[in-house]
Amino acid sequence: MGGTVTAVSSNGEYSFTKPNRDSITLLSGLGVAGDVHAGVTVKHRSRVAQDPTRPNLRQVHLIHEELFGEVAEKGFEVLPGQLGENITTGGLDLLSLPAGTLLHIGAEAVVEITGLRNPCLQIDTFQNGLLKQVVGRDETGAVVRKAGIMSVVLAGGVIRPGDPIQVQLPTEPHRALEQV
């Protein structure tokens, strides 16, 4: 089971979108070098306001490019990096992976999936109505979050578009992803 990196993005300043880069460097235990969300403790503004000492379980944000095609069918144009992700993937169902899954990316980097991104209202500021496309409910009424997954860096390395992604599932029983 695997996929491919289709784009990489980072931003040293707080903003909703992140510019695409030729490469990004993952730093073990920190996140993306030079990215505003890199660090051992939480960096997302709302989480810092709650408790700035909590561990950063959102060091690297990944989104599957297939989401962009899905929202395009509803009239939204979204490109890699525009939803704030660091790594855009192709050919890999990120949302179906269990917590604790390891993603081996490129030659050296390894990230551990910590949970689902909880999309915020800024998505509607970016494109009005988009939030309803990335957060919904299933047939049982349970909330479904589609805006990507969050991870922490276990092994650093340089990542570029075209790099392979290999999946290493954790031992069973698997835990479903929850928001982090």
C-alpha positions, 0 to 999 in steps of 0.5 A: 500500500502506498502513494506519491507526493504530488506537492509540498508546501510551507510557510514561515508566517501565519496564513491560511494557504502555504506556497508550493516549494520544490522541496521541504525538509522534515525535522525529527520531533519538530515538523517542517523546517521554516514552517510556522507550525513546526515545534515540539509544543502546539503552534496552532493559534487556538490551541496555543490560547488553550494551553501552549505547553501541550505536545504538537500532534499537528507538525505535518498536515497531509491532504489527498489530492483526490479531495480537490477533484471531489470539491471541483465537482461541486464548483470549487477550485482548490490547488495544492497548499491552498488548504494549508497542508504541507504534503499533498498526496496522490493514490493513497486513501489517507482518511482510512488509515488508522492512528499510529500508521507510519508513512515512509516518505522519500528516501529517509522521512517517516511521519506517524499519523496522529489524527484528523484535521479539524477544519475551521471557519477559515475555509469558508473565508477562503471559498464560501461554502467550502467548509460544508464540502470538507466536513459533513455527516455520514448516513448514521449522523456521525461527523466526517472530516475530509480536510486531511490528516495530521502527523508528527515527524519520527525521522527527518529528511527532504521531501519532493514532489514525485517521492514515493510514500510507503504505508506501515500499519500499526499492530492491531487492534487499529484505532480509527482517526479522531480529530487532533 
